[in-house]
């Protein structure tokens, strides 16, 4: 089971991480979480393809770097963002 933050747009945790600490990954501990059930059928499972951000060299998913651009930019917009940030 995964847990989704009811306040943040794109923040969820696996069961193990949720159980370990009330304040994990610098996420505010006063935010409520709701359970997200796993898909019932195998073909419903979506596995994002990881990529490496050219700027911070951290693994990101779906063409968005959560560290550099907070996941707000598409791949094309992010390329422009990188040039401006350097």
Phi, psi and omega in degrees: 000145175246162181234128181255134175290132181278352179258322185267140183295321188224063179219118175216160183230153171282168182300319181297314180293319180298323182285336187287321188205150176278341180229080185256145177056038179056030178266136181304132183279358178265004177276137179276151178240148173237147182289144174242119180283147175290152176300146182282326183250146185301323184288350178277347184284127179251122178250109180295147179273121181287154176220165177252128178292131180292335184273305185260351178063029176257148179292133177228166184232154176058030176070023181226133177262117182286336180281310186280320187239012181053025178071015185272343187250148172282175181303313183295316179293325182293325177300320177293318179302318181298316180298316180292324183288327182290000000 
